[in-house]
Amino acid sequence: MPTAVVDGIRTRYEVTGSGPPLLMFSPGGFDSTLESWRTVGVYRRLALLDHLSTRYTCITFDRRESGSSGGRVQRIRWQDYVAQAVGLLDHLDVASAHLMGGCVGCSTAAAVAVAHPDRVSSMVLYSPAGGVKYRMKQHARFAQHLAFVEEQGLRAVVDLVGATQAGFTKDPRVGPWNSVVRADPDFADAYARIAPERYAVLVSGTARLMFDRDTVPGAEPEDLLELTTPTLVVPGQDDSHAPSAARYLQECLPHAEYWDAPVVEQTEDTAPARILAFLDSVEQPAG
C-alpha cells in the first residue's frame, strides 16, 4: 500500500472507490489501522467500506503509532492526529472532504472540523467513544504501562513487544508506541534509551490531557457549538461507546442529525443506506 510522509511521520493509506472524497478515521483505539473498518466490532458486520466506496472515494489510513504508520515519542495531543489527517489530504491534493469517524476516530474527525472547517464538507460520527467508564479505562491503561516501565524499564518494553503481536489496547504493558518499536529497530533502540523521568512525563501528560472528560474528548464544546458542519451522529451502546457520548455531540453540534437506532438495529441493510442518504443530501441538497 502507498505511504506518505506527513508531519515527519510515515503514514500508510489506501484509496478505494470513486466519487467525492471521504476521509475515514478508523476505530480501534490506539490500534487504529485501515483494516479496522473490516475487522473491528460492529464495523466488521456492517461492511461500511464496501458500501460507501460504491459512491465515494474512501481514504483510509493507519493512525500514527498504529499499524504500519510511523510515530514519534512525544506527549501526543489530538492536534497531532489533526496534523496527520490534514497532511494526508494535502498529499492527495484534496481541498475538502467528508469525514467519517468510528469509535475514537470521531474525536479526531471533530477536532479536524474545528481546526479546519473549510476543509470539511460534512461529518459522520459513528459510535463515538466516550463516557465515564471509557475515561477510566484509558487512564488505567496508561497507568498499567507506566507501572511496568517503572518496574522493568523501557528495554523490557522493547523485549516484550518483540515477543507478542498484542497492541496497547489488549496489553497495556507494550505502550502506545509498540507498533513502531516492533517495525523499526532504530526507533526501538532510541526508545529504550529515553530517560525514565522524561518518558513518565510524556506518557502521563498524554493520558491526562487527551482523556480529560467524561464524554467525547478531542474538541472543546464551545468550539463544536460554533460549527456549521452538517453532521450525522450514530450512537453506540457499551462501556466505551456510551449513548450519552453520542447525545453530547448531538447537543453540541448545531447542524447534527441523530440516528436514534439501537445498535441491534444498525445492520448491513440499514446503516450503510442511512450514511449514504446523509452524504448524498449534503452533496445534492434539496431544492
TIDO-950210 format. One record per residue (C-alpha): residue in one letter; x, y, z; residue number from 0. Coordinates in pm, 1 decimal, m for minus. Example, Ala and Ser with C-alpha at 12.3 -4.5 7.8 and 13.67 -1.06 7.14 Angstrom:
// TIDO-950210
<code: A&X: 1230.0&Y: m450.0&Z: 780.0&pos: 0>
<code: S&X: 1367.0&Y: m106.0&Z: 714.0&pos: 1>
END
This chain:
// TIDO-950210
<code: M&X: 0.0&Y: 0.0&Z: 0.0&pos: 0>
<code: P&X: 117.4&Y: 358.2&Z: m55.4&pos: 1>
<code: T&X: 269.3&Y: 571.9&Z: 218.2&pos: 2>
<code: A&X: 311.1&Y: 944.7&Z: 263.8&pos: 3>
<code: V&X: 538.0&Y: 1138.0&Z: 499.0&pos: 4>
<code: V&X: 306.3&Y: 1360.8&Z: 697.8&pos: 5>
<code: D&X: 425.7&Y: 1585.5&Z: 981.3&pos: 6>
<code: G&X: 755.1&Y: 1399.3&Z: 954.2&pos: 7>
<code: I&X: 585.9&Y: 1062.9&Z: 1014.6&pos: 8>
<code: R&X: 528.8&Y: 782.0&Z: 765.4&pos: 9>
<code: T&X: 155.9&Y: 728.3&Z: 707.1&pos: 10>
<code: R&X: 20.4&Y: 416.3&Z: 538.1&pos: 11>
<code: Y&X: m304.2&Y: 475.9&Z: 349.7&pos: 12>
<code: E&X: m541.0&Y: 328.8&Z: 92.4&pos: 13>
<code: V&X: m780.9&Y: 490.5&Z: m152.9&pos: 14>
<code: T&X: m1079.6&Y: 288.5&Z: m272.8&pos: 15>
<code: G&X: m1389.0&Y: 366.1&Z: m476.6&pos: 16>
<code: S&X: m1480.1&Y: 674.9&Z: m673.2&pos: 17>
<code: G&X: m1678.9&Y: 989.3&Z: m620.4&pos: 18>
<code: P&X: m1645.0&Y: 1273.4&Z: m368.3&pos: 19>
<code: P&X: m1365.6&Y: 1216.5&Z: m113.7&pos: 20>
<code: L&X: m1449.3&Y: 1062.5&Z: 224.0&pos: 21>
<code: L&X: m1164.9&Y: 1062.2&Z: 478.3&pos: 22>
<code: M&X: m1223.4&Y: 783.2&Z: 729.6&pos: 23>
<code: F&X: m1080.0&Y: 782.3&Z: 1083.0&pos: 24>
<code: S&X: m1050.4&Y: 421.8&Z: 1193.9&pos: 25>
<code: P&X: m1191.0&Y: 262.5&Z: 1508.6&pos: 26>
<code: G&X: m968.0&Y: 59.1&Z: 1735.0&pos: 27>
<code: G&X: m831.5&Y: 296.5&Z: 1997.3&pos: 28>
<code: F&X: m452.0&Y: 307.2&Z: 1993.4&pos: 29>
<code: D&X: m455.9&Y: 26.1&Z: 1738.9&pos: 30>
<code: S&X: m646.4&Y: 219.9&Z: 1472.0&pos: 31>
<code: T&X: m547.8&Y: 74.1&Z: 1135.4&pos: 32>
<code: L&X: m717.2&Y: 97.3&Z: 798.7&pos: 33>
<code: E&X: m806.0&Y: m272.8&Z: 831.3&pos: 34>
<code: S&X: m1011.4&Y: m189.2&Z: 1140.9&pos: 35>
<code: W&X: m1303.3&Y: m90.6&Z: 917.8&pos: 36>
<code: R&X: m1326.9&Y: m457.6&Z: 820.2&pos: 37>
<code: T&X: m1214.9&Y: m632.7&Z: 1138.6&pos: 38>
<code: V&X: m1327.5&Y: m443.1&Z: 1449.5&pos: 39>
<code: G&X: m1657.0&Y: m489.2&Z: 1632.0&pos: 40>
<code: V&X: m1970.6&Y: m351.9&Z: 1472.0&pos: 41>
<code: Y&X: m1779.3&Y: m236.6&Z: 1162.5&pos: 42>
<code: R&X: m1692.1&Y: m594.8&Z: 1074.7&pos: 43>
<code: R&X: m2058.3&Y: m688.7&Z: 1025.4&pos: 44>
<code: L&X: m2170.8&Y: m361.9&Z: 863.2&pos: 45>
<code: A&X: m1926.6&Y: m375.0&Z: 567.5&pos: 46>
<code: L&X: m1935.5&Y: 3.5&Z: 556.7&pos: 47>
<code: L&X: m1627.1&Y: 40.6&Z: 341.0&pos: 48>
<code: D&X: m1766.0&Y: m189.7&Z: 73.3&pos: 49>
<code: H&X: m2089.9&Y: 4.6&Z: 52.9&pos: 50>
<code: L&X: m1954.6&Y: 358.6&Z: 87.6&pos: 51>
<code: S&X: m1687.4&Y: 307.9&Z: m178.3&pos: 52>
<code: T&X: m1957.2&Y: 243.6&Z: m438.9&pos: 53>
<code: R&X: m2036.0&Y: 616.1&Z: m439.9&pos: 54>
<code: Y&X: m1746.3&Y: 785.9&Z: m258.5&pos: 55>
<code: T&X: m1369.0&Y: 783.7&Z: m276.8&pos: 56>
<code: C&X: m1285.9&Y: 634.1&Z: 61.5&pos: 57>
<code: I&X: m948.6&Y: 731.3&Z: 209.9&pos: 58>
<code: T&X: m845.8&Y: 505.8&Z: 496.9&pos: 59>
<code: F&X: m515.1&Y: 510.8&Z: 684.8&pos: 60>
<code: D&X: m321.7&Y: 379.3&Z: 981.5&pos: 61>
<code: R&X: m326.9&Y: 638.7&Z: 1254.5&pos: 62>
<code: R&X: 21.9&Y: 742.0&Z: 1366.6&pos: 63>
<code: E&X: 163.3&Y: 486.0&Z: 1613.1&pos: 64>
<code: S&X: m71.1&Y: 223.8&Z: 1463.6&pos: 65>
<code: G&X: m28.8&Y: m49.8&Z: 1205.4&pos: 66>
<code: S&X: 244.5&Y: 31.5&Z: 955.3&pos: 67>
<code: S&X: 246.5&Y: 405.9&Z: 1014.6&pos: 68>
<code: G&X: 537.9&Y: 557.0&Z: 1199.1&pos: 69>
<code: G&X: 544.0&Y: 757.4&Z: 1516.4&pos: 70>
<code: R&X: 737.8&Y: 988.6&Z: 1741.2&pos: 71>
<code: V&X: 783.2&Y: 973.0&Z: 2117.8&pos: 72>
<code: Q&X: 618.2&Y: 1288.4&Z: 2245.8&pos: 73>
<code: R&X: 321.1&Y: 1397.5&Z: 2450.5&pos: 74>
<code: I&X: 55.3&Y: 1307.9&Z: 2196.0&pos: 75>
<code: R&X: m229.8&Y: 1557.2&Z: 2150.7&pos: 76>
<code: W&X: m544.8&Y: 1547.5&Z: 1943.6&pos: 77>
<code: Q&X: m384.7&Y: 1822.8&Z: 1734.9&pos: 78>
<code: D&X: m116.3&Y: 1575.1&Z: 1631.0&pos: 79>
<code: Y&X: m383.3&Y: 1348.8&Z: 1483.9&pos: 80>
<code: V&X: m534.9&Y: 1652.8&Z: 1312.5&pos: 81>
<code: A&X: m197.2&Y: 1731.7&Z: 1155.8&pos: 82>
<code: Q&X: m173.7&Y: 1377.7&Z: 1018.5&pos: 83>
<code: A&X: m522.8&Y: 1390.5&Z: 867.3&pos: 84>
<code: V&X: m487.0&Y: 1732.4&Z: 706.0&pos: 85>
<code: G&X: m138.7&Y: 1646.0&Z: 584.9&pos: 86>
<code: L&X: m275.4&Y: 1336.8&Z: 415.1&pos: 87>
<code: L&X: m542.4&Y: 1545.5&Z: 241.6&pos: 88>
<code: D&X: m267.4&Y: 1780.7&Z: 124.2&pos: 89>
<code: H&X: m61.2&Y: 1487.2&Z: m2.5&pos: 90>
<code: L&X: m360.1&Y: 1363.1&Z: m202.6&pos: 91>
<code: D&X: m438.6&Y: 1715.6&Z: m326.6&pos: 92>
<code: V&X: m785.7&Y: 1705.3&Z: m170.4&pos: 93>
<code: A&X: m912.8&Y: 2054.1&Z: m90.4&pos: 94>
<code: S&X: m1210.7&Y: 1937.6&Z: 117.0&pos: 95>
<code: A&X: m1365.0&Y: 1606.2&Z: 211.0&pos: 96>
<code: H&X: m1644.0&Y: 1443.5&Z: 402.3&pos: 97>
<code: L&X: m1515.3&Y: 1296.5&Z: 728.3&pos: 98>
<code: M&X: m1623.0&Y: 975.4&Z: 895.3&pos: 99>
<code: G&X: m1505.6&Y: 863.5&Z: 1236.4&pos: 100>
<code: G&X: m1563.2&Y: 529.3&Z: 1400.6&pos: 101>
<code: C&X: m1520.6&Y: 490.5&Z: 1776.8&pos: 102>
<code: V&X: m1223.5&Y: 706.2&Z: 1884.9&pos: 103>
<code: G&X: m1194.0&Y: 827.3&Z: 1524.6&pos: 104>
<code: C&X: m1492.8&Y: 1052.1&Z: 1596.1&pos: 105>
<code: S&X: m1276.4&Y: 1260.6&Z: 1828.6&pos: 106>
<code: T&X: m1019.3&Y: 1330.8&Z: 1557.3&pos: 107>
<code: A&X: m1286.6&Y: 1399.5&Z: 1296.1&pos: 108>
<code: A&X: m1448.3&Y: 1658.9&Z: 1521.3&pos: 109>
<code: A&X: m1109.4&Y: 1811.8&Z: 1603.4&pos: 110>
<code: V&X: m1030.7&Y: 1843.1&Z: 1230.9&pos: 111>
<code: A&X: m1364.5&Y: 2016.4&Z: 1169.9&pos: 112>
<code: V&X: m1291.0&Y: 2264.9&Z: 1448.3&pos: 113>
<code: A&X: m935.6&Y: 2336.8&Z: 1331.1&pos: 114>
<code: H&X: m1006.4&Y: 2339.3&Z: 955.1&pos: 115>
<code: P&X: m1379.0&Y: 2392.9&Z: 891.8&pos: 116>
<code: D&X: m1308.5&Y: 2497.7&Z: 534.0&pos: 117>
<code: R&X: m1165.3&Y: 2151.5&Z: 459.6&pos: 118>
<code: V&X: m1470.9&Y: 1960.6&Z: 586.4&pos: 119>
<code: S&X: m1786.8&Y: 1905.4&Z: 379.6&pos: 120>
<code: S&X: m1969.7&Y: 1702.7&Z: 644.4&pos: 121>
<code: M&X: m1909.8&Y: 1455.0&Z: 926.5&pos: 122>
<code: V&X: m2040.3&Y: 1110.0&Z: 1010.6&pos: 123>
<code: L&X: m1965.0&Y: 1028.7&Z: 1375.0&pos: 124>
<code: Y&X: m2033.9&Y: 658.1&Z: 1420.3&pos: 125>
<code: S&X: m2046.7&Y: 509.9&Z: 1770.5&pos: 126>
<code: P&X: m1831.8&Y: 781.9&Z: 1930.3&pos: 127>
<code: A&X: m1601.6&Y: 667.0&Z: 2207.9&pos: 128>
<code: G&X: m1670.9&Y: 838.4&Z: 2537.2&pos: 129>
<code: G&X: m1829.6&Y: 819.6&Z: 2878.7&pos: 130>
<code: V&X: m1700.3&Y: 794.8&Z: 3234.3&pos: 131>
<code: K&X: m1606.9&Y: 426.3&Z: 3205.0&pos: 132>
<code: Y&X: m1421.3&Y: 497.5&Z: 2881.4&pos: 133>
<code: R&X: m1214.2&Y: 767.2&Z: 3050.9&pos: 134>
<code: M&X: m1139.4&Y: 536.4&Z: 3342.4&pos: 135>
<code: K&X: m1027.5&Y: 258.3&Z: 3105.5&pos: 136>
<code: Q&X: m789.1&Y: 490.0&Z: 2924.0&pos: 137>
<code: H&X: m629.1&Y: 621.8&Z: 3241.1&pos: 138>
<code: A&X: m595.7&Y: 269.1&Z: 3381.5&pos: 139>
<code: R&X: m426.7&Y: 152.4&Z: 3060.4&pos: 140>
<code: F&X: m161.2&Y: 424.5&Z: 3076.3&pos: 141>
<code: A&X: m110.6&Y: 363.9&Z: 3448.5&pos: 142>
<code: Q&X: m50.5&Y: m7.8&Z: 3386.4&pos: 143>
<code: H&X: 206.1&Y: 75.1&Z: 3120.6&pos: 144>
<code: L&X: 392.3&Y: 320.6&Z: 3342.9&pos: 145>
<code: A&X: 390.8&Y: 72.4&Z: 3631.7&pos: 146>
<code: F&X: 555.0&Y: m186.9&Z: 3405.2&pos: 147>
<code: V&X: 812.8&Y: 66.1&Z: 3286.1&pos: 148>
<code: E&X: 892.7&Y: 173.0&Z: 3642.5&pos: 149>
<code: E&X: 943.3&Y: m187.2&Z: 3749.6&pos: 150>
<code: Q&X: 1111.3&Y: m335.2&Z: 3441.2&pos: 151>
<code: G&X: 1243.5&Y: m44.0&Z: 3232.8&pos: 152>
<code: L&X: 1197.2&Y: 55.7&Z: 2870.0&pos: 153>
<code: R&X: 1431.7&Y: m215.3&Z: 2742.9&pos: 154>
<code: A&X: 1187.6&Y: m467.6&Z: 2888.5&pos: 155>
<code: V&X: 907.9&Y: m299.3&Z: 2693.7&pos: 156>
<code: V&X: 1108.6&Y: m345.5&Z: 2372.8&pos: 157>
<code: D&X: 1168.1&Y: m711.5&Z: 2456.4&pos: 158>
<code: L&X: 802.1&Y: m768.8&Z: 2534.8&pos: 159>
<code: V&X: 692.4&Y: m601.4&Z: 2210.2&pos: 160>
<code: G&X: 922.4&Y: m834.5&Z: 2018.8&pos: 161>
<code: A&X: 764.9&Y: m1137.5&Z: 2183.4&pos: 162>
<code: T&X: 398.4&Y: m1053.1&Z: 2116.2&pos: 163>
<code: Q&X: 170.4&Y: m910.2&Z: 1848.7&pos: 164>
<code: A&X: m63.2&Y: m755.8&Z: 2106.0&pos: 165>
<code: G&X: m127.0&Y: m383.6&Z: 2086.6&pos: 166>
<code: F&X: m174.6&Y: m126.3&Z: 2361.6&pos: 167>
<code: T&X: m547.2&Y: m194.2&Z: 2384.7&pos: 168>
<code: K&X: m504.5&Y: m566.2&Z: 2457.9&pos: 169>
<code: D&X: m182.5&Y: m547.8&Z: 2658.9&pos: 170>
<code: P&X: m113.2&Y: m205.9&Z: 2813.8&pos: 171>
<code: R&X: 239.7&Y: m310.9&Z: 2909.9&pos: 172>
<code: V&X: 357.5&Y: m270.2&Z: 2548.6&pos: 173>
<code: G&X: 268.9&Y: 100.5&Z: 2546.3&pos: 174>
<code: P&X: 129.9&Y: 330.1&Z: 2277.5&pos: 175>
<code: W&X: 446.5&Y: 315.4&Z: 2060.0&pos: 176>
<code: N&X: 451.6&Y: m64.4&Z: 2031.8&pos: 177>
<code: S&X: 386.0&Y: m89.4&Z: 1657.2&pos: 178>
<code: V&X: 673.1&Y: 147.7&Z: 1575.3&pos: 179>
<code: V&X: 905.8&Y: m31.9&Z: 1816.5&pos: 180>
<code: R&X: 812.7&Y: m361.3&Z: 1651.4&pos: 181>
<code: A&X: 872.4&Y: m237.0&Z: 1296.6&pos: 182>
<code: D&X: 1177.4&Y: m11.1&Z: 1332.3&pos: 183>
<code: P&X: 1493.5&Y: m135.8&Z: 1513.4&pos: 184>
<code: D&X: 1648.7&Y: 212.1&Z: 1517.5&pos: 185>
<code: F&X: 1335.3&Y: 358.1&Z: 1674.7&pos: 186>
<code: A&X: 1329.9&Y: 70.8&Z: 1927.6&pos: 187>
<code: D&X: 1689.2&Y: 134.8&Z: 2027.2&pos: 188>
<code: A&X: 1632.3&Y: 508.0&Z: 2074.8&pos: 189>
<code: Y&X: 1308.4&Y: 436.6&Z: 2262.4&pos: 190>
<code: A&X: 1484.6&Y: 206.6&Z: 2509.9&pos: 191>
<code: R&X: 1736.8&Y: 481.3&Z: 2590.6&pos: 192>
<code: I&X: 1483.2&Y: 754.4&Z: 2679.4&pos: 193>
<code: A&X: 1532.9&Y: 887.8&Z: 3031.6&pos: 194>
<code: P&X: 1266.0&Y: 725.3&Z: 3252.0&pos: 195>
<code: E&X: 1165.6&Y: 1054.1&Z: 3417.2&pos: 196>
<code: R&X: 1109.8&Y: 1223.8&Z: 3081.7&pos: 197>
<code: Y&X: 917.1&Y: 924.0&Z: 2949.6&pos: 198>
<code: A&X: 686.3&Y: 922.5&Z: 3251.6&pos: 199>
<code: V&X: 605.2&Y: 1291.1&Z: 3199.0&pos: 200>
<code: L&X: 524.6&Y: 1236.7&Z: 2829.4&pos: 201>
<code: V&X: 301.6&Y: 935.1&Z: 2892.9&pos: 202>
<code: S&X: 117.4&Y: 1071.4&Z: 3194.4&pos: 203>
<code: G&X: 65.9&Y: 1401.0&Z: 3014.3&pos: 204>
<code: T&X: m79.2&Y: 1221.8&Z: 2712.7&pos: 205>
<code: A&X: m329.4&Y: 1036.8&Z: 2930.6&pos: 206>
<code: R&X: m430.8&Y: 1336.8&Z: 3139.5&pos: 207>
<code: L&X: m479.5&Y: 1581.5&Z: 2855.3&pos: 208>
<code: M&X: m621.9&Y: 1352.9&Z: 2586.8&pos: 209>
<code: F&X: m878.3&Y: 1188.2&Z: 2814.0&pos: 210>
<code: D&X: m978.8&Y: 1482.4&Z: 3027.6&pos: 211>
<code: R&X: m1356.9&Y: 1449.1&Z: 3037.0&pos: 212>
<code: D&X: m1638.4&Y: 1202.8&Z: 3092.4&pos: 213>
<code: T&X: m1776.0&Y: 1241.9&Z: 2743.1&pos: 214>
<code: V&X: m1626.0&Y: 1264.7&Z: 2392.5&pos: 215>
<code: P&X: m1269.4&Y: 1404.0&Z: 2402.4&pos: 216>
<code: G&X: m1092.9&Y: 1580.3&Z: 2119.0&pos: 217>
<code: A&X: m1266.7&Y: 1916.1&Z: 2073.7&pos: 218>
<code: E&X: m1395.5&Y: 2174.7&Z: 2316.7&pos: 219>
<code: P&X: m1775.4&Y: 2203.2&Z: 2342.0&pos: 220>
<code: E&X: m1766.6&Y: 2578.3&Z: 2284.2&pos: 221>
<code: D&X: m1584.4&Y: 2518.0&Z: 1954.9&pos: 222>
<code: L&X: m1831.0&Y: 2248.5&Z: 1849.7&pos: 223>
<code: L&X: m2117.3&Y: 2487.2&Z: 1918.5&pos: 224>
<code: E&X: m1972.7&Y: 2723.8&Z: 1658.0&pos: 225>
<code: L&X: m1951.5&Y: 2466.8&Z: 1378.8&pos: 226>
<code: T&X: m2183.7&Y: 2483.7&Z: 1079.9&pos: 227>
<code: T&X: m2072.5&Y: 2142.0&Z: 950.6&pos: 228>
<code: P&X: m2361.0&Y: 1906.6&Z: 861.4&pos: 229>
<code: T&X: m2318.9&Y: 1602.7&Z: 1084.0&pos: 230>
<code: L&X: m2475.6&Y: 1261.8&Z: 1129.0&pos: 231>
<code: V&X: m2435.2&Y: 1111.9&Z: 1477.4&pos: 232>
<code: V&X: m2492.2&Y: 738.4&Z: 1532.1&pos: 233>
<code: P&X: m2490.9&Y: 608.3&Z: 1891.5&pos: 234>
<code: G&X: m2303.5&Y: 315.8&Z: 2037.7&pos: 235>
<code: Q&X: m2415.7&Y: 125.2&Z: 2344.2&pos: 236>
<code: D&X: m2142.8&Y: m13.2&Z: 2568.7&pos: 237>
<code: D&X: m1891.7&Y: 96.6&Z: 2831.3&pos: 238>
<code: S&X: m1654.2&Y: 253.1&Z: 2577.2&pos: 239>
<code: H&X: m1920.1&Y: 398.6&Z: 2347.6&pos: 240>
<code: A&X: m2178.5&Y: 534.2&Z: 2588.4&pos: 241>
<code: P&X: m2508.2&Y: 655.4&Z: 2440.4&pos: 242>
<code: S&X: m2451.6&Y: 973.1&Z: 2641.7&pos: 243>
<code: A&X: m2141.6&Y: 1043.5&Z: 2431.3&pos: 244>
<code: A&X: m2345.7&Y: 1046.5&Z: 2110.6&pos: 245>
<code: R&X: m2614.0&Y: 1263.9&Z: 2273.3&pos: 246>
<code: Y&X: m2343.9&Y: 1505.7&Z: 2384.5&pos: 247>
<code: L&X: m2231.4&Y: 1550.7&Z: 2024.4&pos: 248>
<code: Q&X: m2590.8&Y: 1598.9&Z: 1915.5&pos: 249>
<code: E&X: m2625.8&Y: 1870.5&Z: 2179.1&pos: 250>
<code: C&X: m2301.7&Y: 2046.9&Z: 2086.4&pos: 251>
<code: L&X: m2329.7&Y: 2037.7&Z: 1707.0&pos: 252>
<code: P&X: m2595.7&Y: 2280.7&Z: 1579.3&pos: 253>
<code: H&X: m2636.3&Y: 2103.9&Z: 1244.0&pos: 254>
<code: A&X: m2642.2&Y: 1746.8&Z: 1368.1&pos: 255>
<code: E&X: m2883.3&Y: 1474.4&Z: 1269.2&pos: 256>
<code: Y&X: m2916.8&Y: 1194.2&Z: 1523.2&pos: 257>
<code: W&X: m2997.7&Y: 845.7&Z: 1401.4&pos: 258>
<code: D&X: m3182.8&Y: 712.2&Z: 1702.7&pos: 259>
<code: A&X: m3130.7&Y: 344.2&Z: 1623.6&pos: 260>
<code: P&X: m3023.6&Y: 88.1&Z: 1884.4&pos: 261>
<code: V&X: m2704.9&Y: m98.2&Z: 1792.8&pos: 262>
<code: V&X: m2904.8&Y: m415.6&Z: 1725.7&pos: 263>
<code: E&X: m3094.2&Y: m228.1&Z: 1452.8&pos: 264>
<code: Q&X: m2774.7&Y: m98.0&Z: 1293.5&pos: 265>
<code: T&X: m2730.0&Y: m367.6&Z: 1030.5&pos: 266>
<code: E&X: m2568.0&Y: m401.6&Z: 690.2&pos: 267>
<code: D&X: m2909.8&Y: m334.5&Z: 541.3&pos: 268>
<code: T&X: m2980.1&Y: m18.3&Z: 741.5&pos: 269>
<code: A&X: m2652.4&Y: 151.7&Z: 838.4&pos: 270>
<code: P&X: m2477.9&Y: 198.6&Z: 500.9&pos: 271>
<code: A&X: m2806.0&Y: 318.4&Z: 348.0&pos: 272>
<code: R&X: m2854.5&Y: 574.7&Z: 627.1&pos: 273>
<code: I&X: m2499.6&Y: 706.6&Z: 590.2&pos: 274>
<code: L&X: m2519.6&Y: 725.7&Z: 211.7&pos: 275>
<code: A&X: m2853.0&Y: 908.2&Z: 230.8&pos: 276>
<code: F&X: m2695.1&Y: 1165.3&Z: 462.6&pos: 277>
<code: L&X: m2383.8&Y: 1213.7&Z: 247.7&pos: 278>
<code: D&X: m2592.4&Y: 1238.6&Z: m67.9&pos: 279>
<code: S&X: m2812.2&Y: 1504.0&Z: 94.7&pos: 280>
<code: V&X: m2502.9&Y: 1716.3&Z: 155.8&pos: 281>
<code: E&X: m2374.5&Y: 1663.5&Z: m197.4&pos: 282>
<code: Q&X: m2715.5&Y: 1733.6&Z: m353.8&pos: 283>
<code: P&X: m2919.3&Y: 1947.7&Z: m111.5&pos: 284>
<code: A&X: m3293.7&Y: 1952.9&Z: m162.2&pos: 285>
<code: G&X: m3415.7&Y: 2226.1&Z: m391.3&pos: 286>
END
